Amino acid sequence: KKSYSMLFVLVFSVVLIISGTLLSNSLAQFFGINNFDVRPNVSSTINVIKSEWSRNPVTGSGPNTFSDLWALYKPLEVNQSDFWSTNFFFGSGFIPTVLATTGVLGILSILFSLFY
C-alpha cells in the first residue's frame, strides 16, 4: 500500500509540473484559493539599497529589517496605490534584500561561503 501512495504522489506531482499553470489555476479556482504575490520592483529595491548604504554601507540595517527600510525609503508613488500600507519583508530578490540589510559585510560573507 505504501508503494501505491508514493507512486500516486509522484505521478500527481509530475502531472502538476507538466501541466504548468493550467491545472494549478483550475484547482485553485475549484477550491476557492486566491494567491496574489506582490513585491517591490527592482528599481524600488535599488533605491532602498542606495538610501541605506548612504547611511550604513558596511553592515546595513541588520538582518530581517527590510520592512523597516521599506517604511523609511519607499517611493512616494506607493503611497498613492493600493499597497500604501503593505509591509514588504523582502525586496525584489534575495541578493538585493541581503545588500540592503547586511551591507558589504553580508555580501562578502555570502561570497566567502560560496567559494570556500
C-alpha positions in Angstrom: 0.0 0.0 0.0 2.9 2.4 0.7 4.3 2.0 -2.8 0.9 2.9 -4.4 0.5 6.0 -2.3 4.1 7.1 -3.1 3.5 6.3 -6.8 0.3 8.4 -6.7 2.1 11.4 -5.2 4.9 11.1 -7.7 2.5 10.8 -10.7 0.3 13.7 -9.4 3.4 15.9 -8.9 4.7 15.2 -12.4 1.3 16.0 -13.9 1.2 19.3 -12.0 4.7 20.2 -13.2 4.0 19.3 -16.8 0.6 21.0 -17.0 2.1 24.2 -15.7 -0.5 26.8 -14.6 -3.4 25.3 -16.4 -4.2 22.6 -13.9 -2.9 24.6 -10.9 -5.2 27.5 -11.8 -8.2 25.2 -12.3 -7.6 23.5 -8.9 -7.1 26.9 -7.2 -10.4 28.2 -8.7 -12.2 25.0 -7.8 -11.1 25.2 -4.1 -11.5 29.0 -4.0 -7.9 29.7 -3.3 -6.7 33.2 -4.1 -2.9 33.7 -4.3 -1.7 37.3 -5.0 2.0 37.8 -4.9 3.2 41.4 -4.7 6.7 42.6 -4.0 8.8 45.8 -4.7 10.2 46.1 -8.2 13.9 46.2 -8.9 14.2 50.0 -9.1 12.4 50.5 -5.8 14.6 47.9 -4.1 17.7 49.6 -5.6 16.6 53.0 -4.2 16.2 51.4 -0.8 19.7 49.9 -1.1 21.2 53.3 -2.1 19.4 55.1 0.7 20.5 52.6 3.4 24.1 52.4 2.0 24.4 56.2 2.3 23.7 55.8 6.0 25.4 52.5 6.8 27.2 50.7 3.9 29.4 48.3 5.9 26.7 46.5 7.9 23.4 47.7 6.5 20.4 47.9 8.9 20.7 44.4 10.2 19.3 41.0 9.2 15.5 40.8 8.8 14.9 44.5 8.8 13.9 45.1 5.1 10.3 46.0 6.2 11.8 48.8 8.3 13.8 50.1 5.4 10.8 49.9 3.1 8.8 52.0 5.5 11.6 54.6 5.6 12.6 54.7 1.9 9.6 53.5 -0.2 8.8 55.7 -3.2 6.1 58.3 -2.8 4.1 56.7 -5.6 3.5 53.7 -3.5 1.5 55.9 -1.0 -0.9 56.6 -3.8 -1.5 53.0 -4.7 -3.5 50.2 -3.0 -0.3 49.0 -1.4 0.4 52.1 0.7 0.2 50.2 4.0 1.7 46.9 2.8 4.8 45.7 4.7 7.3 44.2 2.4 9.7 41.9 4.2 11.9 41.2 1.1 13.0 43.2 -1.8 12.8 42.2 -5.5 15.1 39.2 -4.7 17.3 37.5 -2.2 20.5 39.2 -3.1 19.1 42.8 -3.2 17.5 42.2 0.2 20.8 41.0 1.6 22.5 44.0 0.1 20.1 46.4 1.8 20.0 44.6 5.2 23.5 43.3 5.7 25.6 45.7 3.6 29.1 44.9 2.2 30.0 42.5 5.0 26.9 40.5 4.3 27.7 40.1 0.6 31.3 39.3 1.4 30.2 36.6 3.8 27.9 35.1 1.2 30.7 35.2 -1.4 33.2 33.7 1.1 30.8 30.8 1.9 30.2 30.1 -1.8 33.8 29.9 -2.8 35.5 28.4 0.3 
